[in-house]
Amino acid sequence: SSYSLSDAFPNPFNPITTIQYEIGEFGFVSLKVYDLLGSEVAALVNDVKPAGIYEVNFNASELPSGTYFYTLVTESYTETKKLVVLK
């Protein structure tokens, strides 16, 4: 069972980027975006998913330029990466 969170592409971006992730087994998956203060600004995935590779688009057109973090959380895996929104 393999888990991974890929770098968003493109990054930096305006206004849309794609995030790819892989989950190794059936279970609850959360993929959320946070600002520098740790406040949640977007919930991209919040669901039970079978094992597989997934892609999700993140549209930041409503957010100001800046640095954000996206975090993938499953029962047995957590990873966080950085996003940069340029307008």
N, C-alpha and C positions, 0 to 999 in steps of 0.2 A: 504494500500500500504506500503510495507516494503522494506527497503534498508539496505544493509550491505556489508562490505568488510571484508573477512576473512583473518586470518594470513596466509602467504605463507607457504606451506609445501613441502619439508622440508625447514627449515630456522634456521641456516646457511645452504648454499647449494653450490654445484659445480657439473655440470654446469647448471642443470635445476631444477626449482621449479614450483609448481602449485599454482595459485591464484584463489580463488573462490569468486564470488560476486553475490549479488541479487539486482535486480531492481524491484521496485513496480509498475511501469507503463511504457507504451510505450514512448520512447523518445531517444534523443541523449545521447550516453554514451562514455566517454573517460577514458581510463585506461593507464596511462603513468608512466614510471620509470625515476627517476631523480638522479643525483649524489649529493654529499654533497654541491656543489656550486650552485645547483638548475638548472643545465643544463639537458635538456632532453636527455636520453640515449636510450630510446626505447618507441615506441607507440604500445601498445599491442592491444588496442581496440580504434577505432575512427569511430563509426558507430551508426546508429539508430537501436534500439533493442526493441522487445516486452518485456513485464514484464516476469521475470523468473529468474532462477538460472543458472549461467554460470561458466565455468572453462576455464582458459587460462594458457598455459605453457609459462614460460619465460626462454629463453636460454641465459645465461650470459657468454658463452664461450669466447666471444670477449672482455669482460670487465675485468679490473684488480680486484684483491681482494679489498674488502672495504665495506663500508656501503652505501646503496642506499635507496631511498624512492619511494613507488608506491602510486599513487593518483587516486582514482575513482571520476569522476565528472559527475553529471547529472544536469538537470535543477533545481532540488530541493534538491540535496544531494551531499556532498563532504566529503571524508574521506581519510586520508593518514596513511600509515603504513611503517614500516622499514624492509629492507632486508639486509642480510649480505652474501656476496660472499666470500667463502674461497677457495683458490687454493693451 
